[in-house]
Amino acid sequence: MWVIKRLLARLRLVRASSSASVERNEALIDAALALANDSAEDELEAVMQQVARRAAAITGAAAALALIDGEGQLERFAAEGADRCTWETITSPDLFGPLVARLRVLGRPLGLEDLDDTSARTLAALAPHGLLMVPVGTGVSAVLLLVEPVAPLRGRGDRAA
């Protein structure tokens, strides 16, 4: 509970600030508060969905969080925005496995320019305005995927998971 109290105190400071990044800071703090509340309930699925939802809200892109097992295989998945076909293609073993391997080798976020030609072409067709894959955790135990939408996200009705 102390985490929530500290985040609430930080939120009050951010709201009192006049900097240009106030909205982004508010969104990050709100996301942390929501995650802290869901974590207290110990519901992994709810936390993952909250991460995807908040990442989409903060970035304006479709977002997904993929948990990965020790062999680099998809274990769990939660998404906000984009359609099911997009997420199913990205997380297909033939495409997702090499993406995870590449993330583990480089240890940094990846864009289309960091991938082999075949993977880059496939992903560019799904995400013509951009795609970012962010490794999460030691040894890449999760991946945050951000897909720039063709049109602005319309809201929760676009959710796919």
N, C-alpha and C positions, 0 to 999 in steps of 0.2 A: 504494500500500500504506500510505502514511502516514495516509490518511483512515481506514482500518480500525483502525490502532493508536490514533488519537485517539478514535474511537468506542468502542473497547473500554475505554480509560481512563475515558471519560465514563460508560460502563455500570457500571463498578466504583463510581464515585462515586454514581451514582443508587441502586444497590443498597444502599449504605451509608447513604443518606438515609432519614429517617423521615417525609417529607412525604406528604400525601394523593395527590399526583400521581405517585408512584413507578411504579405500573403503567403509566400512560400514557407516561411517559418511557422506561421499559423497552421498551415496544412500539414507540415511535418509533425508538429506537436500534437495536433488533433489525431493524426495517424498513430503516433506513439501511445496516446491515451487509449485509443480504441483497441490497439494491440494489447496493452497492459490489461484492459478489462477482459478481453477474450482469453488472454493467457491465464488469467486468474481462474477462468472456467475450465482450463486445460482441454480445450477443444481445438485440435490441430487444424481441422478443416476450416473452422471459423476464422482462425488466425490467418491461414493461407489466403482465404477469400478476402479478408480485410486488407492484407498486404497488396494483393492484386488490385482491389478497388481503390485503395489510397494511392498506389503508384500511378494508376490511370488518371486519377483526379489531379495529382500533382504535375504530371508530365503532359497531360492532354493526349496521350497515346493509349492504344490498347495495351494491356499489361497482363502478364501471367507469371506465376511463380511455380517452378517445377522442382520438386525434391528428387534427388538422385541417389541411388544406392551405391555401394562400393564398387560395383562393376560398371558404373556409368549409365545404368538403365533408369528410365523414368519410374519413380515410385509413387508419387502423388502429384496432382496438378490442380491449380485453381486459376481462373482467368476472368478478366473484365474487358469487354469490348472485343471487336473482331468476331468473325463467325467461326463456327465449329470446324469447318473445313480447313481454315487457316491454321488453327491450333492443332488439329489432327495431323496435318501435313508436317508442320514444324516438329511435332513430337513423335513422328513415325521413327522406329528404330534405325532405319537406313539413313535418316538425316540427323536425328537427334544425337545418336551415338558419336558420330564424328564431330559434331559441334561441341559436345561435352569434352571429348578428348582434346580438341583444339583449345578450349578454355583452360583445361588443366595444364596443358603445355605452356601456354602464354601467361596464364595467371592474371589476366586483365580483361576488361570489357572488349567485346568483338563487334565489328560491323561487317558489312558484306565484303569490304575490301580485304578482310583478314581470312577469307575462306577460299577453298578450292573453287574452280570455275563452275563445276556442276552444282555444288551446294549454293553458291552465290546466285546463279541463274534461277534456281528453284525458289529461293527465298526472295529474290528481287521480284519475281512474278507475284508472290503472295503479298509482299510489302514494298510496292514500287516507290513509296515515299520515305522508306528507311526502316531499319531494324537494328536494335541494339541488344546484345546478350551480355548480361552482367553476372560474373561469377559471385556466388555468395558462400561464405564459410571456407574453412581450411580444407584444401584438397577439392574444392568445388563440390559441396554437398547439396547445393541448390543453384538454380539459374533464374534470374529475373529477366524476362523477355519483354521488350518494349517494341511495339509495331506502330509506326506512324500511320494513322488512318488516312484514307483517301478524302473523307469528309470528317468534320469534327464529330467526336463521340456524342451520341444522343442521350445517353443515360443508361440506367441499369437494365433497360430492356434489351440492350445489345449483349448482355453477359452470355458467355459460353464457357462451359467447363464440363 
